[in-house]
């Protein structure tokens, strides 16, 4: 059984504060440097070794060697291939039948098939199924432009793993996607089959990526020769990183933010096979009206449903280059399965957070510095979005349904649900406003406790008790939904305060000033394990992000934006970041 970080022992021997600091160091380095396999340095080697250590906690694995980026310049130098979970009993063990040497050969032959040589790479092992990532298929423009004249006509050294007969002849160049694509994509298909991938999820909003009038990339859904017909293709178009500039400009509010599907370059339809769309209670015809929250939630539900189907069919997730939307959904899948206790079972919240930031984002080449300079906050969105997937409807564990009324009554008493009126109970950027009114119908008094943060050489947390002279009630303006529980951001963002959240029967909120804000004592609350784990991951991330990268809102009022909240919190605990996004 998982325990909150404050109660669980760390396998690394570091205290909670030390391990949280490790997250900050990782994000700070990541925000300034893009990973390149050929540019090793002590900081990068430390990150690589830490990832190996964290994988080793739960898995027996082999390593696909990518020295100096010979296979792919923005893939890890040591690519983890998980063979089986070492924490499973012999009876329940799901063991891969893939041979690493053969896999390395398939990779070497197939890498030219995909954009930027970002080949199909297994990154998550779930019940013996490989969840993989990649870029989309390379088109003529990129395939020839990347390799140059030597590759095309003299078999240069650009593809060390390719056989001599894979070099296209003049006939292939003149006759479109014939011999060359048959060979290169044929190797890609062999790799997919060797990894037992049955499902391919394409997140592109285009059928083909076009630059300067040239089709530089393609995708499986428009392969003219239908080479990928044996795979189950899911076309679920999702906005690219540019759209997350709009997310930032709306004070990091995803609710109500709808992508413009009428843009000229958007031509990929939503296409989901009926066998995968069933039993999800989602009206897919309405996808163009969904806001960013609902769209991400529904796509994640679909991916979880797909990998949870009976059989050994694995999943490939990709967008165009595979370093924005792809890590977003890979991270959400990894964290969601971890919260269910299905993968990385030995890792604590701070450790799984380190692993997914370092491995899924940094070591697979996400260009965080570039995205931050443009205000494209897709990386931040990923981890802030965890608040929207805490409920059991996103769980991969098949459980009998419970009545909704019983769930609310047993899990969330009214005093806990109605703490704040923030316009939108799921928005980090909305105003904090608590309306306290005298209630003539309420008798007796509530017991109050409050959390007070004081800054100094060492941050301290003090708990105080008191009583009010008259009964009060907290008013709100929206009905509660299970996945819209109040964020309690300032309380959760600090490890010490987070610890007290699990150790006390009461939870509290402070605005970051010296005067605490009291809330009524709760009668009863049980926080499901899944939700508690994801909330802790998000809290650690927000704290580290505010202390390193920082956020700035377009709003003129600091109190009405996430930027103001983060800066206020950072000052309160002595973690004010040196870098801010302007």
N, C-alpha and C positions, 0 to 999 in steps of 0.2 A: 504494500500500500504506500502510495506517494505521501510524503509529508511536506508541509511548507518549509521553505529554505531555512527558516529560523529554527526548525526543530530537527532537520535532517543533517546527518554528518556529511561532510564533503570528502569525496574521494581524492581530491587534489591536495588536501591539507591546508587550503586557504580558507580564511574566514569569509563571511558573506561580503563584508566591505571590500576585502581584497579582490574577490572575484568580480564584484560589480565594477571596481576600478579597471579591471581587465577589459570589460566591455567598453568603457570609455576610451581606453587606449586604442582599442581596435577601431572604433568608429572614427576617432580623430585621425588615425593613419589613413583609413579608408577614404575619408572626406578630402584628402589631399593627393592621393596616389591611386592610379589604376594599376591593377595587377598585370604584370607581364612575366611570363614564365622564364624568359631569358635574363631578367634583371633581378637576380637574387640578392638579398641583403639580410643582415641579422634580424631585422624586424619581421620581414616576410617569412624567413625560415622559422621564427618563433611561432607565427600564426599557422604555418603548415604543420609543424610538429604538434601544436596544440590540437588541431583537427584530427590528426592521426590518433592521438591519445584518447580523444573523446569518442571516436568511432570504435576504438579498441575496447572500451568499457562494455560494449554490448555485442560486438560482432567479430567473427573470424572473417578476415578479408584478405584479398590480394591487392596488388598495386599495378595499375597500368602506367608504365613509365612514359613520361612526356618531357624528357630532359631538354632544356633550352627551348621548349615550345615546338619541338620537331613535329608533333602531331597537330597541335593547335596552340598558337601563341598566347591565347587568353583562356586556356584551361589550366587546371592545376598541374604542376610538374609531377606530382604523384596522385593519380586519380584512383580513388577508392573503389574497389569492386567487392561488395559484400557477398560472401558466400552463404553464411547462415548466422543466425543470432545465437551467440554463445550463452545467453541467459535462458534460452528455451530448454525444456527438458527433452530427453531423447525421444519421448513419445510424441511431443508436439513440434519437433524440429522440422522447419522448412529449409531444405538445403538445395542450393543451386547446383545444376549439373554442368555449368559452364566451365570450361578450362581456360585459365587466364592466358596461356600462350596462344591458344587459338583465337581468343577474343582480341588479343593485341594485333594479331594478323588481320582479322576482319576490320578492325579500326583503321589500320594503316592503309588498307585498300579502299575503304569507303569514305575517307575524310574529304575527298574532293567533291563529293556529291552535294555537300551542304554549304550554305553561306558561311564565309570566313573560316572554312574548315572546321566548323563547330559540329562535329559528328554526334551521332546518337550515343549518349553516355548515361549509364545507369547510376542513379544517385540515391534512391531509397529502395530498401528491400522490405516488402510487406507481404507476409504470408507466402513467401516464396516467389512473389511477383516482383519484377523489376519496374520501378517507376523511373523513366528516363527523361532526359532533356536534350535539346539540340537547337540548331537554327533551322530555318526552312531550307528547301531545296535550292541549290544554286541554279541560276539561269545562264543562258549563253553569255550575257554581258559580263557577269562576274566570273564565270568559269574560265573564260579566255583572258579577261583583263587581269585576273589574279595571277595567272601562271605565266603569261607572257609568251613571246615568240618561241623561246627555247622549249617550253613545255609542249606547245602545239606541234612544232615541226621537227624537233630534234631530241625530244625526250629528256630534257634537262633534269637537274637534280631536285626540282621543286617537290616531287612526290617520291620520296625515298622508298615507300612501300609498294609502289605501283609496278606491275610487270611491264615489260617493254611493249607488249602488244596492246596496252591500254592507251598509248599515245594516239590521238585521233589522226587519221590521214586526211588528205585534202578533200577526198570525197565526203567524209563525215562533216567537214567544215561547211561544204557547199550544200549539204542536204539536211540541214536542220538537226532536230533532236533524234538522230537515228543511232548510228553506231556508238558515238561517244556516250550518249545518255543511256543506251542499253547497257554499256559496260559499267559506267560509274554508278548509276542508280541501281544496277543489278547488285553491286557490292553493298550498297546501302540496305537493300532489301534483305540480303543474306545476313547482315548484322542484326537487323530487326528480328528476323526469324530465329537467329541463334539466341537472342535474349528473350525469346517467347513473347515479344510484344504483339498484342492483338489489336490495340486501340491507339489511334493517332489523333491527338487533340491539337487543332490548328487555331491559334488565337488571332491570326491576321485579319485585318478589316479589308484587305485587298486580295484579289485572286493572285495577282503577281505584283511585286514591288517594281515601280517604274521610276527611273531617274533619267532626266534629259531625253525622254522619249524612248529609252531603252529598257527592256525587261531585264533587270539585273538579278532578280530572284524569281523563283516559281514556287509551287507548293504541290503537295500530293493530290489535292482536290482538283487540280487542273492539268494533271499529267495526261497528255494526249494519248499516250499508248496504254493508259490504264494499268500501269505496272503495279500500282498499289491497291488494286481491286480486291485482293485477298484480305486486306486489313479493314477494320471498321473505322471509318473516318468521321470525326466530329469537327464540324466547322462552327466555332463559337466566337465570332468576331468580338474583340475587346479593345478599347481605346489604347493607343500607344502612349509613350512617356510624355509627349507634348500636351496631352489632355490634363496631366497632373499639374501643369502650370495654372489651369483654371481652378483646380482643387486648392492650391496655395492661395490664389487670389481671392477665393471665397472664405478666407480665414480658416483654411483646412477643414472645411465642412463638405462632406461627401453627400449628405442628404439633399435631395433636390437637384443635384448636379447631373444633367443628362447629356450624353454625347450627341453631337449633330450628325445624324446618319445620312444627311442629304449632301454631304461634301462629294466633290467630283471623284476623288480617289477611292471612295468607299464603295466597293462592288462585291464584297464577299457576303453571301447570304448565310443566315443561320441554318445549319443543317445537322440534325441529330437523329440517328436511327431510332425508330419507334421502340425497339427493345431496350434502349438506354433511357428513353424519356419517360417510360412508364413508372408508376408508383412514386413519383416525385411531387405530385400535386402542384405543378408549375405550368402556367399557361405561356408556352414559349412564343406564341404569336404576339405577345405584348412586349417582347424584349427591347424594342426600340423606344419604349416609353419608360423603361426602368431607369432609376437613378443609379449612381455609381455603387451605392451600398447594396441595393437589391440585385444589380447585375453581378457583382462579385460574389455575393452570397449564393445566388442560384447556380453560377458556374462552378463554384466549389462543391455544392451539393451534388452536381452532376458528376464531377470527377471522383468524389468519394463513392458515389453509387456505382460508377464504372469499375473502380478497382476492387469494390466489394462483391462483385458478381462471382458466382461459383466458377471454378476452373483456375487455370494457371496463367491466364492472359495478362500480360504486362501492359503498361501505358507509356506513351511518348507524349510529352507536352512541348510545344514550341511556338514561337512567334516568328519574327523575321530573323534578327540576329541572335535571339535567345539570351539577351542580357537585361531585359526590363520586365516585360510581362511574364516571361518564363520563370525567372526566380521569384516573382511575386506569388505565383500559384504553387511552385515547388515548395516555397517556404511555408505557405498556408497549409499545404498538404502535410508537410513534415510535422509542423507544430500541432495540427489538429490530431493526427494519428498519435503523436507523443502524449497529448493531453488525454487521449483515450487509453493510454497504457499499452499501445500496440507496437510502437517502435521506440528505440532509445530509452528503454525502461529504467536504466540506471542513472540517467542524467537528471540533474536538478534544473529548475527554471533558468538560472543564470548560465548553466552549461549548454542547454539546448539553444538558448538565445545566441551564445557565442558561436556555436557550430553553424547555425543557419546563416548568421551574418557573414562569418568568415568563409564558409564553404560554398553556400548557395549563391552568395552575392559577390564577395570580394575575389575569391580564387577562381570564379568563373567569369571574371572580367567586367563586372558592372562598372560603368563610368560615373561613379557617384559625384566626383568633383565637377564634371561637365554638367550633370543634371542639376546640381545645386546652383551652379552659376546661371542657369537658365530658369531656375525656380520650378523645375519639374520634380516634384516631391513624391515620386512613386515609391522610393525606398521607405520614407517615413510613413506613407499611407499603409504599406504592408503591415507594419507592426502596430500601428495605431488601430488598424482594422480588426485586430484580435478581439476587441470589445464586441464586435458584431457576430462572432461565431462561438460564443461561450455556451450556448444552450445545447441540449442533447439532440436537437434536430440535425446538427452537423456531425454527430457522432457516427463513427463507422461500426460501433458495437450495436448489434441488432438486439433491441430490447422490446418487450411488450409495451404497448402504448398505455399511458396513464391518463386519466381524466384531467382535463386542463384545470378545472375548478379545484380538484384535490391537490394538484401540483402547486398552484398558487398559495393555497391555504397552508400547506405543509411546509413549503420552502420559504415563502416571503411574506411575513406579517406586514400589515399596512403601515406601521411606523417606519419600517425599513424602506418601503417602496417609494414613499412620498416625501423624501428629504428635500428635494430641490425642484424649483420650477425654472427651467432653462430654455424655454421655447421649444427646444427639441431635446428629449432626454438622452439621445444618442450622440449629440454633437459636442465635441471638445471645445469648440470655439464660441458657443453661445454664452450669453451672460449668466453669471451666477446670481440668482436672486431668490432669497428665501422670504416668504410672506408669513409672518407670525401674527396671528389674530387671537383675540380673546374668544373663548368658546363658552357660551352660556350653558351649553348642553353637556359640557364635560365636567365631571366632578373629580376631586382629588388632585394630586400633583404628580408631575413626572420627575423621575430622577435624572439628573444631567451629569454628563462627564464631558470633558473637552481635551483636545490635544493642543499643546502649545509648543511651537518650535522656537528655539533660540539659537542664534548663530554665535560661534566662538571658535576657539582652537579645536574643539571637538563638538560636533553637533549633539545636542541633548534633546531628549523627548520627555516631557513631564505630563503626568496625568493628574487632573484635579477633579474633585467631586463637589457638588453643590446642589441646592434645591431652589426652585423658583417659588415666588410668593403667590403665583396664580397660575392656573392651568392654561396651556397654550396648545395650539394645533398648527400643523404645517399644511399649507394649501398648495395645490398643484393644478396644472391646467391641461394635462393629457392623461388618458387612461394608461395604466401600466401594461407593458408587454414583457414576457419573460426575458427577451434578449435586449431589453432597454434599461437594465438596472443602472442606477446612477454611477458615474465613473469614479467619483471620490478621488480625483486625480492627485491632488496634493497629498492626501493621506497615503495613497498607494505608491507614489513615486519615490518615497524615501524608505530604504530597507528597514530602518529601525521602526518606523511607523507601520510598515508592512507587517513586521513581526508581531507588533501589538494587535494588529487586526485579527490575527489568528488566535492569539492568546487570551483575548478579552471577549466577553459576551457582547460588548458594545463597540460600535465603530463611530468615528466622528470626523468632522471636517473643519479645517481652519482655512482662513483666507490668506494666510502667509504673514499677517500682521501679528503684533504682540497680543492682541485681544482675541481669544478663541471664540468660536461660534458653537454654541451648544445645540444639541439635537436630542429629541426624546429617547429614552431608554427603550430598547427593543425587547419584546417579550420572548421571542424565539427566532432563531435563524439557523438554517443549515445551508451551507454553501456547497453545491456539488463539486466533486473533485476536479472535473474537467474545467469548470468555470474558474475555480480558484487557481489552477495552474496557469491558465492563459492570462488571467488578470495579473499574476505575478510577473510573467514574462513581459507583458506590456508595461507594467510599472517600472521594471528595471530598465527597459529600453528608453522610456520617456525621460527618466532621470539622467541616464548617460547621454542621451541626445541633447538634452537641454544644457548639459554641462560642457559639451564639446562643440557641436555644430551650431546649436541654438536655432531659434525660429523667430522670424519677424512677420508680423501681420500687416496687411494693407490698411487695417482699421486704424483710425486715429485715436481710439480709446483703448489703452492697454488692458483695462479691465474687461473688455468685451471680446478679447481674442485669445487664441492659444498662445500667441507670442507673449502677450502680457502675463498670462498665467505661468508660462515656463520661466520667464525672466524673474517673476515675483518669487516663484519657488526656488530658483537657483540662488537668488540673493538671500532667501531665508535660511538656507542650509549651507551657505558658503561655497556653492558650486557654480558661481556665475561663469558662463562660458566666455571664452575669448574670441570665438568666431561667431558671427551672426549673419544671417542671410538678409540682405537689404532688399 
